[in-house]
């Protein structure tokens, strides 16, 4: 049975929903999908904005716009589809020339800080979030990414990636040649809480967090 929230969202989508068209899908790994979309409606893109995508009847999931090309109105989503669920199953079956309804973009509260170094730490569900920060950073800023889990390619959409286990995180941070630094932590909420604690224990205070799932 649909919840009140689902019904309210469905009503809102019927009023403000727009249509996205799938250009292509690429499996970066067996569980990480790159979905390239054409959005006829222009957007004012900022880092960490998401689209609310209709993944089934009265079912919606939020996915970060990893990159946006204004000239072609092309958006890229990076979707971690390792778990069974409405969003993962929907993403796996997307094919070129399919279309779906979406609302947004929304969010965008995290933007690249003015710090010398930006450090991103999370699981695979946060990769799109981090890529959007990488795309919008100042070219002179140093950018470091650790994805806990793996394996992954050395770069995704031009963003360098390190992979490792949670137990390696302290040494990885200590080995970075950091100056003034802002940390971005995102993904699985229990992992986020643990990671924030580790960063604080190392003496860092500028931490921006975004929990996506429990």
ChimeraX commands (.cxc) that place a marker at each C-alpha (Angstrom):
marker #1 position 0.00,0.00,0.00 radius 0.5
marker #1 position 1.30,3.43,-0.90 radius 0.5
marker #1 position 2.29,5.69,1.96 radius 0.5
marker #1 position 1.07,9.26,2.28 radius 0.5
marker #1 position 4.58,10.45,1.38 radius 0.5
marker #1 position 4.62,8.33,-1.79 radius 0.5
marker #1 position 1.19,9.62,-2.82 radius 0.5
marker #1 position 2.24,13.21,-2.16 radius 0.5
marker #1 position 5.41,12.73,-4.20 radius 0.5
marker #1 position 3.44,11.16,-7.05 radius 0.5
marker #1 position 1.05,14.12,-7.05 radius 0.5
marker #1 position 3.98,16.55,-7.09 radius 0.5
marker #1 position 5.64,14.64,-9.94 radius 0.5
marker #1 position 2.42,14.84,-11.96 radius 0.5
marker #1 position 2.65,18.63,-11.68 radius 0.5
marker #1 position 6.38,19.33,-12.02 radius 0.5
marker #1 position 7.80,16.11,-13.49 radius 0.5
marker #1 position 9.99,16.35,-16.59 radius 0.5
marker #1 position 11.19,13.72,-19.04 radius 0.5
marker #1 position 14.76,12.43,-19.26 radius 0.5
marker #1 position 15.99,10.37,-22.19 radius 0.5
marker #1 position 18.65,7.67,-21.84 radius 0.5
marker #1 position 21.53,8.11,-24.28 radius 0.5
marker #1 position 23.59,5.16,-23.11 radius 0.5
marker #1 position 24.51,3.04,-20.10 radius 0.5
marker #1 position 27.97,1.74,-19.23 radius 0.5
marker #1 position 28.98,-0.77,-16.57 radius 0.5
marker #1 position 32.11,0.70,-14.95 radius 0.5
marker #1 position 32.20,-2.36,-12.68 radius 0.5
marker #1 position 29.70,-5.17,-12.14 radius 0.5
marker #1 position 27.88,-2.94,-9.64 radius 0.5
marker #1 position 28.63,0.66,-10.70 radius 0.5
marker #1 position 26.66,2.02,-13.65 radius 0.5
marker #1 position 27.24,5.19,-15.64 radius 0.5
marker #1 position 23.94,6.46,-17.05 radius 0.5
marker #1 position 24.15,9.25,-19.64 radius 0.5
marker #1 position 20.96,11.26,-20.09 radius 0.5
marker #1 position 19.61,14.01,-22.28 radius 0.5
marker #1 position 17.58,16.53,-20.30 radius 0.5
marker #1 position 15.71,18.86,-22.69 radius 0.5
marker #1 position 15.03,21.28,-19.84 radius 0.5
marker #1 position 18.10,23.43,-18.99 radius 0.5
marker #1 position 19.40,23.35,-15.43 radius 0.5
marker #1 position 21.56,25.66,-13.35 radius 0.5
marker #1 position 23.98,22.94,-12.26 radius 0.5
marker #1 position 25.86,23.06,-8.96 radius 0.5
marker #1 position 27.87,20.38,-7.19 radius 0.5
marker #1 position 25.98,17.61,-5.41 radius 0.5
marker #1 position 22.55,18.32,-6.89 radius 0.5
marker #1 position 20.31,15.32,-7.43 radius 0.5
marker #1 position 17.44,14.28,-9.67 radius 0.5
marker #1 position 14.42,12.59,-8.11 radius 0.5
marker #1 position 13.88,9.75,-10.59 radius 0.5
marker #1 position 10.69,7.73,-10.97 radius 0.5
marker #1 position 11.96,4.16,-10.68 radius 0.5
marker #1 position 8.53,2.50,-10.59 radius 0.5
marker #1 position 4.88,3.20,-9.85 radius 0.5
marker #1 position 4.92,5.78,-7.03 radius 0.5
marker #1 position 8.55,4.85,-6.35 radius 0.5
marker #1 position 11.33,7.45,-6.47 radius 0.5
marker #1 position 15.05,7.55,-5.83 radius 0.5
marker #1 position 17.49,10.48,-5.68 radius 0.5
marker #1 position 20.65,10.30,-7.80 radius 0.5
marker #1 position 23.41,12.91,-7.93 radius 0.5
marker #1 position 24.24,14.60,-11.22 radius 0.5
marker #1 position 27.93,13.70,-11.46 radius 0.5
marker #1 position 28.50,15.96,-14.46 radius 0.5
marker #1 position 26.54,18.27,-16.72 radius 0.5
marker #1 position 27.24,19.54,-20.24 radius 0.5
marker #1 position 25.21,22.68,-20.81 radius 0.5
marker #1 position 25.86,22.78,-24.58 radius 0.5
marker #1 position 24.35,19.34,-25.19 radius 0.5
marker #1 position 22.15,19.26,-22.07 radius 0.5
marker #1 position 23.72,15.95,-21.13 radius 0.5
marker #1 position 23.80,14.69,-17.54 radius 0.5
marker #1 position 25.70,11.72,-16.14 radius 0.5
marker #1 position 24.52,9.68,-13.16 radius 0.5
marker #1 position 26.76,7.17,-11.39 radius 0.5
marker #1 position 24.56,4.57,-9.71 radius 0.5
marker #1 position 25.80,1.92,-7.30 radius 0.5
marker #1 position 23.55,-1.06,-8.01 radius 0.5
marker #1 position 25.06,-3.74,-5.78 radius 0.5
marker #1 position 21.95,-4.19,-3.63 radius 0.5
marker #1 position 18.53,-5.49,-4.59 radius 0.5
marker #1 position 15.99,-2.70,-4.55 radius 0.5
marker #1 position 13.73,-0.50,-6.63 radius 0.5
marker #1 position 16.53,1.88,-7.60 radius 0.5
marker #1 position 19.16,-0.75,-8.40 radius 0.5
marker #1 position 16.77,-2.93,-10.40 radius 0.5
marker #1 position 15.53,0.09,-12.35 radius 0.5
marker #1 position 19.05,1.27,-13.17 radius 0.5
marker #1 position 20.12,-2.18,-14.38 radius 0.5
marker #1 position 17.31,-2.40,-16.92 radius 0.5
marker #1 position 17.72,1.07,-18.46 radius 0.5
marker #1 position 18.43,1.01,-22.19 radius 0.5
marker #1 position 19.27,3.69,-24.79 radius 0.5
marker #1 position 16.21,5.61,-26.03 radius 0.5
marker #1 position 14.19,4.81,-22.92 radius 0.5
marker #1 position 12.66,7.73,-21.05 radius 0.5
marker #1 position 11.53,8.33,-17.48 radius 0.5
marker #1 position 10.09,11.10,-15.34 radius 0.5
marker #1 position 12.17,13.09,-12.90 radius 0.5
marker #1 position 11.97,16.20,-10.76 radius 0.5
marker #1 position 14.73,18.60,-9.86 radius 0.5
marker #1 position 17.52,19.14,-9.60 radius 0.5
marker #1 position 17.41,19.60,-5.85 radius 0.5
marker #1 position 19.98,19.76,-3.10 radius 0.5
marker #1 position 23.41,21.13,-3.89 radius 0.5
marker #1 position 24.23,22.14,-0.33 radius 0.5
marker #1 position 27.79,20.82,-0.58 radius 0.5
marker #1 position 30.04,22.96,-2.75 radius 0.5
marker #1 position 33.84,22.99,-3.05 radius 0.5
marker #1 position 35.21,24.95,-0.10 radius 0.5
marker #1 position 38.02,27.46,-0.53 radius 0.5
marker #1 position 40.51,25.18,1.28 radius 0.5
marker #1 position 43.83,24.18,-0.30 radius 0.5
marker #1 position 42.89,20.49,-0.11 radius 0.5
marker #1 position 39.55,18.75,-0.58 radius 0.5
marker #1 position 39.38,15.17,0.73 radius 0.5
marker #1 position 36.43,12.91,-0.10 radius 0.5
marker #1 position 35.76,9.65,1.74 radius 0.5
marker #1 position 32.82,7.30,1.29 radius 0.5
marker #1 position 31.53,4.13,-0.30 radius 0.5
marker #1 position 30.63,3.50,-3.94 radius 0.5
marker #1 position 27.20,5.13,-3.54 radius 0.5
marker #1 position 29.00,8.46,-3.01 radius 0.5
marker #1 position 31.11,8.46,-6.19 radius 0.5
marker #1 position 28.72,10.67,-8.17 radius 0.5
marker #1 position 28.60,13.10,-5.24 radius 0.5
marker #1 position 32.40,13.33,-5.19 radius 0.5
marker #1 position 32.78,13.58,-8.98 radius 0.5
marker #1 position 30.47,16.60,-8.99 radius 0.5
marker #1 position 32.73,18.28,-6.41 radius 0.5
marker #1 position 35.80,17.41,-8.47 radius 0.5
marker #1 position 34.24,18.94,-11.59 radius 0.5
marker #1 position 33.50,22.23,-9.81 radius 0.5
marker #1 position 36.70,22.66,-7.78 radius 0.5
marker #1 position 39.29,25.35,-8.51 radius 0.5
marker #1 position 42.06,23.89,-10.73 radius 0.5
marker #1 position 44.70,24.77,-8.12 radius 0.5
marker #1 position 42.96,22.85,-5.34 radius 0.5
marker #1 position 44.36,19.43,-4.46 radius 0.5
marker #1 position 41.68,16.73,-4.57 radius 0.5
marker #1 position 41.93,13.35,-2.83 radius 0.5
marker #1 position 39.32,10.57,-2.91 radius 0.5
marker #1 position 39.13,7.35,-0.91 radius 0.5
marker #1 position 36.35,4.89,-1.71 radius 0.5
marker #1 position 36.05,2.27,1.00 radius 0.5
marker #1 position 35.52,-1.00,-0.81 radius 0.5
marker #1 position 36.45,-1.79,-4.36 radius 0.5
marker #1 position 38.04,-2.57,-6.67 radius 0.5
marker #1 position 37.49,0.44,-8.94 radius 0.5
marker #1 position 39.28,2.06,-11.89 radius 0.5
marker #1 position 42.08,4.51,-11.04 radius 0.5
marker #1 position 39.92,7.35,-12.42 radius 0.5
marker #1 position 36.20,7.84,-13.02 radius 0.5
marker #1 position 35.14,10.81,-15.17 radius 0.5
marker #1 position 38.67,12.22,-14.69 radius 0.5
marker #1 position 38.51,12.03,-10.88 radius 0.5
marker #1 position 41.45,10.09,-9.35 radius 0.5
marker #1 position 40.32,7.35,-6.99 radius 0.5
marker #1 position 42.00,5.41,-4.20 radius 0.5
marker #1 position 40.32,2.33,-2.75 radius 0.5
marker #1 position 40.89,0.60,0.55 radius 0.5
marker #1 position 39.39,-0.75,3.75 radius 0.5
marker #1 position 38.24,1.25,6.76 radius 0.5
marker #1 position 41.24,-0.06,8.69 radius 0.5
marker #1 position 43.57,1.69,6.24 radius 0.5
marker #1 position 41.87,5.07,6.47 radius 0.5
marker #1 position 43.90,6.58,9.32 radius 0.5
marker #1 position 47.24,5.83,7.65 radius 0.5
marker #1 position 45.96,7.09,4.29 radius 0.5
marker #1 position 44.91,10.44,5.75 radius 0.5
marker #1 position 48.15,10.81,7.72 radius 0.5
marker #1 position 50.19,10.16,4.57 radius 0.5
marker #1 position 48.47,12.94,2.60 radius 0.5
marker #1 position 50.45,16.22,2.32 radius 0.5
marker #1 position 47.53,18.26,3.62 radius 0.5
marker #1 position 47.40,21.96,4.37 radius 0.5
marker #1 position 44.12,23.80,4.98 radius 0.5
marker #1 position 41.61,21.01,4.34 radius 0.5
marker #1 position 37.88,20.38,4.05 radius 0.5
marker #1 position 36.66,16.79,4.26 radius 0.5
marker #1 position 33.55,15.49,2.49 radius 0.5
marker #1 position 32.09,12.24,3.83 radius 0.5
marker #1 position 29.15,10.55,2.12 radius 0.5
marker #1 position 27.33,7.27,1.57 radius 0.5
marker #1 position 26.26,4.59,4.05 radius 0.5
marker #1 position 25.24,6.34,7.29 radius 0.5
marker #1 position 26.97,3.98,9.78 radius 0.5
marker #1 position 30.17,4.26,7.73 radius 0.5
marker #1 position 29.79,8.03,7.65 radius 0.5
marker #1 position 29.53,8.21,11.45 radius 0.5
marker #1 position 32.61,6.02,11.91 radius 0.5
marker #1 position 34.60,8.01,9.34 radius 0.5
marker #1 position 33.73,11.37,10.91 radius 0.5
marker #1 position 34.97,10.05,14.25 radius 0.5
marker #1 position 38.28,8.95,12.69 radius 0.5
marker #1 position 38.82,12.33,11.03 radius 0.5
marker #1 position 38.06,14.22,14.25 radius 0.5
marker #1 position 40.46,12.00,16.22 radius 0.5
marker #1 position 43.18,13.06,13.78 radius 0.5
marker #1 position 42.51,16.70,14.67 radius 0.5
marker #1 position 40.57,17.86,11.60 radius 0.5
marker #1 position 37.41,19.91,12.10 radius 0.5
marker #1 position 36.09,20.97,8.67 radius 0.5
marker #1 position 33.88,18.00,7.77 radius 0.5
marker #1 position 30.79,18.06,5.52 radius 0.5
marker #1 position 28.56,14.97,5.62 radius 0.5
marker #1 position 25.80,13.50,3.45 radius 0.5
marker #1 position 24.13,10.22,4.41 radius 0.5
marker #1 position 22.43,8.34,1.59 radius 0.5
marker #1 position 21.30,5.00,3.04 radius 0.5
marker #1 position 21.19,2.86,6.18 radius 0.5
marker link #1:1,2 radius 0.2
marker link #1:2,3 radius 0.2
marker link #1:3,4 radius 0.2
marker link #1:4,5 radius 0.2
marker link #1:5,6 radius 0.2
marker link #1:6,7 radius 0.2
marker link #1:7,8 radius 0.2
marker link #1:8,9 radius 0.2
marker link #1:9,10 radius 0.2
marker link #1:10,11 radius 0.2
marker link #1:11,12 radius 0.2
marker link #1:12,13 radius 0.2
marker link #1:13,14 radius 0.2
marker link #1:14,15 radius 0.2
marker link #1:15,16 radius 0.2
marker link #1:16,17 radius 0.2
marker link #1:17,18 radius 0.2
marker link #1:18,19 radius 0.2
marker link #1:19,20 radius 0.2
marker link #1:20,21 radius 0.2
marker link #1:21,22 radius 0.2
marker link #1:22,23 radius 0.2
marker link #1:23,24 radius 0.2
marker link #1:24,25 radius 0.2
marker link #1:25,26 radius 0.2
marker link #1:26,27 radius 0.2
marker link #1:27,28 radius 0.2
marker link #1:28,29 radius 0.2
marker link #1:29,30 radius 0.2
marker link #1:30,31 radius 0.2
marker link #1:31,32 radius 0.2
marker link #1:32,33 radius 0.2
marker link #1:33,34 radius 0.2
marker link #1:34,35 radius 0.2
marker link #1:35,36 radius 0.2
marker link #1:36,37 radius 0.2
marker link #1:37,38 radius 0.2
marker link #1:38,39 radius 0.2
marker link #1:39,40 radius 0.2
marker link #1:40,41 radius 0.2
marker link #1:41,42 radius 0.2
marker link #1:42,43 radius 0.2
marker link #1:43,44 radius 0.2
marker link #1:44,45 radius 0.2
marker link #1:45,46 radius 0.2
marker link #1:46,47 radius 0.2
marker link #1:47,48 radius 0.2
marker link #1:48,49 radius 0.2
marker link #1:49,50 radius 0.2
marker link #1:50,51 radius 0.2
marker link #1:51,52 radius 0.2
marker link #1:52,53 radius 0.2
marker link #1:53,54 radius 0.2
marker link #1:54,55 radius 0.2
marker link #1:55,56 radius 0.2
marker link #1:56,57 radius 0.2
marker link #1:57,58 radius 0.2
marker link #1:58,59 radius 0.2
marker link #1:59,60 radius 0.2
marker link #1:60,61 radius 0.2
marker link #1:61,62 radius 0.2
marker link #1:62,63 radius 0.2
marker link #1:63,64 radius 0.2
marker link #1:64,65 radius 0.2
marker link #1:65,66 radius 0.2
marker link #1:66,67 radius 0.2
marker link #1:67,68 radius 0.2
marker link #1:68,69 radius 0.2
marker link #1:69,70 radius 0.2
marker link #1:70,71 radius 0.2
marker link #1:71,72 radius 0.2
marker link #1:72,73 radius 0.2
marker link #1:73,74 radius 0.2
marker link #1:74,75 radius 0.2
marker link #1:75,76 radius 0.2
marker link #1:76,77 radius 0.2
marker link #1:77,78 radius 0.2
marker link #1:78,79 radius 0.2
marker link #1:79,80 radius 0.2
marker link #1:80,81 radius 0.2
marker link #1:81,82 radius 0.2
marker link #1:82,83 radius 0.2
marker link #1:83,84 radius 0.2
marker link #1:84,85 radius 0.2
marker link #1:85,86 radius 0.2
marker link #1:86,87 radius 0.2
marker link #1:87,88 radius 0.2
marker link #1:88,89 radius 0.2
marker link #1:89,90 radius 0.2
marker link #1:90,91 radius 0.2
marker link #1:91,92 radius 0.2
marker link #1:92,93 radius 0.2
marker link #1:93,94 radius 0.2
marker link #1:94,95 radius 0.2
marker link #1:95,96 radius 0.2
marker link #1:96,97 radius 0.2
marker link #1:97,98 radius 0.2
marker link #1:98,99 radius 0.2
marker link #1:99,100 radius 0.2
marker link #1:100,101 radius 0.2
marker link #1:101,102 radius 0.2
marker link #1:102,103 radius 0.2
marker link #1:103,104 radius 0.2
marker link #1:104,105 radius 0.2
marker link #1:105,106 radius 0.2
marker link #1:106,107 radius 0.2
marker link #1:107,108 radius 0.2
marker link #1:108,109 radius 0.2
marker link #1:109,110 radius 0.2
marker link #1:110,111 radius 0.2
marker link #1:111,112 radius 0.2
marker link #1:112,113 radius 0.2
marker link #1:113,114 radius 0.2
marker link #1:114,115 radius 0.2
marker link #1:115,116 radius 0.2
marker link #1:116,117 radius 0.2
marker link #1:117,118 radius 0.2
marker link #1:118,119 radius 0.2
marker link #1:119,120 radius 0.2
marker link #1:120,121 radius 0.2
marker link #1:121,122 radius 0.2
marker link #1:122,123 radius 0.2
marker link #1:123,124 radius 0.2
marker link #1:124,125 radius 0.2
marker link #1:125,126 radius 0.2
marker link #1:126,127 radius 0.2
marker link #1:127,128 radius 0.2
marker link #1:128,129 radius 0.2
marker link #1:129,130 radius 0.2
marker link #1:130,131 radius 0.2
marker link #1:131,132 radius 0.2
marker link #1:132,133 radius 0.2
marker link #1:133,134 radius 0.2
marker link #1:134,135 radius 0.2
marker link #1:135,136 radius 0.2
marker link #1:136,137 radius 0.2
marker link #1:137,138 radius 0.2
marker link #1:138,139 radius 0.2
marker link #1:139,140 radius 0.2
marker link #1:140,141 radius 0.2
marker link #1:141,142 radius 0.2
marker link #1:142,143 radius 0.2
marker link #1:143,144 radius 0.2
marker link #1:144,145 radius 0.2
marker link #1:145,146 radius 0.2
marker link #1:146,147 radius 0.2
marker link #1:147,148 radius 0.2
marker link #1:148,149 radius 0.2
marker link #1:149,150 radius 0.2
marker link #1:150,151 radius 0.2
marker link #1:151,152 radius 0.2
marker link #1:152,153 radius 0.2
marker link #1:153,154 radius 0.2
marker link #1:154,155 radius 0.2
marker link #1:155,156 radius 0.2
marker link #1:156,157 radius 0.2
marker link #1:157,158 radius 0.2
marker link #1:158,159 radius 0.2
marker link #1:159,160 radius 0.2
marker link #1:160,161 radius 0.2
marker link #1:161,162 radius 0.2
marker link #1:162,163 radius 0.2
marker link #1:163,164 radius 0.2
marker link #1:164,165 radius 0.2
marker link #1:165,166 radius 0.2
marker link #1:166,167 radius 0.2
marker link #1:167,168 radius 0.2
marker link #1:168,169 radius 0.2
marker link #1:169,170 radius 0.2
marker link #1:170,171 radius 0.2
marker link #1:171,172 radius 0.2
marker link #1:172,173 radius 0.2
marker link #1:173,174 radius 0.2
marker link #1:174,175 radius 0.2
marker link #1:175,176 radius 0.2
marker link #1:176,177 radius 0.2
marker link #1:177,178 radius 0.2
marker link #1:178,179 radius 0.2
marker link #1:179,180 radius 0.2
marker link #1:180,181 radius 0.2
marker link #1:181,182 radius 0.2
marker link #1:182,183 radius 0.2
marker link #1:183,184 radius 0.2
marker link #1:184,185 radius 0.2
marker link #1:185,186 radius 0.2
marker link #1:186,187 radius 0.2
marker link #1:187,188 radius 0.2
marker link #1:188,189 radius 0.2
marker link #1:189,190 radius 0.2
marker link #1:190,191 radius 0.2
marker link #1:191,192 radius 0.2
marker link #1:192,193 radius 0.2
marker link #1:193,194 radius 0.2
marker link #1:194,195 radius 0.2
marker link #1:195,196 radius 0.2
marker link #1:196,197 radius 0.2
marker link #1:197,198 radius 0.2
marker link #1:198,199 radius 0.2
marker link #1:199,200 radius 0.2
marker link #1:200,201 radius 0.2
marker link #1:201,202 radius 0.2
marker link #1:202,203 radius 0.2
marker link #1:203,204 radius 0.2
marker link #1:204,205 radius 0.2
marker link #1:205,206 radius 0.2
marker link #1:206,207 radius 0.2
marker link #1:207,208 radius 0.2
marker link #1:208,209 radius 0.2
marker link #1:209,210 radius 0.2
marker link #1:210,211 radius 0.2
marker link #1:211,212 radius 0.2
marker link #1:212,213 radius 0.2
marker link #1:213,214 radius 0.2
view
